[in-house]
Amino acid sequence: MRQLIESQSDETFILNLGPQHPSTHGVLRVKLQLDGEYIVEAEPVLGYCHRMHEKMGENRTFAQFMPNCGRMDYLSALAYNHGYVCAVEKAAGIEVPERAEWLRVITVELNRISSHLLWFGAYLLDLGGFTPLLYAFDDRERLLDILDTVTGSRLTYCYFRFGGVYNDIDENFVPAVREFVARMRTRLPMYHKLVTKNIILMKRLEGIGPVSAEMVRKYGATGPVARGSGVSYDVRKNEPYSVYPEVDFDVPVYSEGDSMARYKVRMDEIEQSLRIIEQGLNRLPEGPVMAPKAPKILKPPKGDFYQAVEAARGSFGVRLVSDGTNTPYRLKLRSPSYSNLSLFGEAAQGMLIADAIALLGSLDLVIPEIDR
Amino acid sequence: MVDYFKELIGGTISLATGLWITFKYMWQPVITLQYPRQSVKMTRRHRSHIELARDSETGEVKCIVCGMCQRACPSNCITVIGEKSEGAKKKVLTKYILNYNTCSLCGMCVENCKPEAITFSDEYNMAGYRKEDFIMDLKKRFDEKNPKSAAATHNVAGGLKEDITRTSSN
C-alpha cells in the first residue's frame, strides 16, 4: 500500500468505496485512485463474503449441497438451483417428467422477475430516486407470496430435486400467477412512464459507462450486461436446456452499451419472462412431478459434466467432476457477476465518481455470488 | 436553441407525469402492515423450524428413532437419542435435540423422514439473547404441548442430565 502511494504523483488520492456492513446490499470494496473527481484507476477488492461453497460441495453428498445454491445468489436462487440440479441429473442420467420441467421454468422466470424488480428499485435508490423502490417492492412482495406458497421459503428457495421438484403446486398457484401476470402488464407501462422516460434518469444513464462488445468478449461478461452491448448471447437460446426450446420468446438486445441499454434490457426481460410464464401455464401438463426411479442415494458414474443456465445476472455454470462416490470430487461454480464486475476497472477509467456508481449499479452485482 | 427548448419542455412533461403517478398512488389502499402490532400469517408450506408430529391414534410421537434425519442434515444440527427399555421391541424416543443455531431451514430432515414424524412449525418470531436458547429439545417441547403423553414417558427421560434448555416461548 505504501509503495503504491509513493509511486503516484501528488495530484491523485485514494478513496475506498465500501465495504459496507455485510447486511447492506453488497460488501464490495473498490479502491479508487482519483484525480479530483475523475477516476484514474478502479480496482475491485473481493473476498469479504467468501464462504467456500465449492469446497463445501466436496464435503457433503449431492443432495446436501442443495441448500447452498440459494445462498450464493440469494436474489435468483431458483436459477442456481436449476443449474446444479441439471448438472447432477446430466451426470446421473435422470429423466425429469414434463410437468416438473414446466414448473421449473415457470418458477425460475418468476424468480427472474423478482430479481429484476429488486434491481430496478435498488438501482434507482443508488441514483437518488426513492419512490420506484416502493412500487417495485409492492410487486415483488406479491411474487414472493406466490413463490412462498410453492417452495416454502421467501428468499433462499430450494425447490428442485434430482428428478423433479419438491412438491406439486396447489390449486391456487395457477390463478395467482395469472393474476400477477395481468397486474404486471399494467404496471410495466407505469414504470416506463414514471422512470424510463424521466429526464433525470435519462441524463444520468444515457452514454454513461459504455461497455463495448469487445470488452464483453474479453472479460466474459454475460447476461444483461452482454446483451446491452449488442452481444446476443442468452444460454436459454444458445445452449437450450429444460423446455426452453419449446417456448417462444425474444432476447432483448441493445447495441448502445451504456447504462441505459442495460436498464432497458432488464425491463424488456421482465416482459419476456411474463410471456414465458403465460406459455408455461397454458401448456402445463398433468402428471407426476418427480421421476419414479430417482435414486435416494445418488452415485453418478465417473466423469466430467458441465451445465450452464441463464440466471438473472448471466450465465451460471456448474462443472461437476464425479469419481463415482456419493460426494462430488470437484464442484466448480461459474458465477456471472464475477465476470461482469471484472470489466468495471477498465470501463470506469476517466469517469466521474457519481457516474461510476451508475455504472456499478447497472452491472447488477450480487456480492455473495462473486465471493461464493 | 430549438433543442434546448425541446428538452426543457419534454423534461417538464416527464417530471409532471411522474408526479401525477405518485399523486394517484396516494389515494390507493395501503398495502403495508404495521408489523409488531399486526403479523403476517404464514403460508401452508412455510418452512420454519421443525417439530415432532403427533400420532392421532396413540397421541404419542411418530418418531421411530431411525436417525435418517440426523444423517440427511447438511449442517449436523439434529441429534436423536432413543432408549430401548427391557422387554420392549422398539426404541423409544427420549430426546430430540435440534441445534437451531446452525440450522439452515432446508427441510432435508422432513423429506427423508419415512414415518412422517417431523413437520414444520409456523413460528417465525425467533430471536433471543443467548445461543443456548436455541438448542431445543423437541421431545420436551412435544410433551409440554401434549401433556397427556408426558406421564408415560417421563420416567424414561428422567435419568438423562438436564443440560439442554428449551427455547424461550415467544
Interface residues (C-beta under 8 A of the other chain):
Chain A: R60 A63 Q64 F65 M66 P67 N68 R71 T131 Y135 D138 E141 D145 D148 T149 V150 T151 G152 S153 C158 Y166 N167 D170 M190 K193 L194 V195 K197 N198 I199 I200
Chain B: E7 G10 G11 S14 L15 T17 G18 I21 T22 Y25 I31 T43 R44 R45 H46 R47 A72 C73 P74 S104 L105 C106 G107 M108 E111 F120
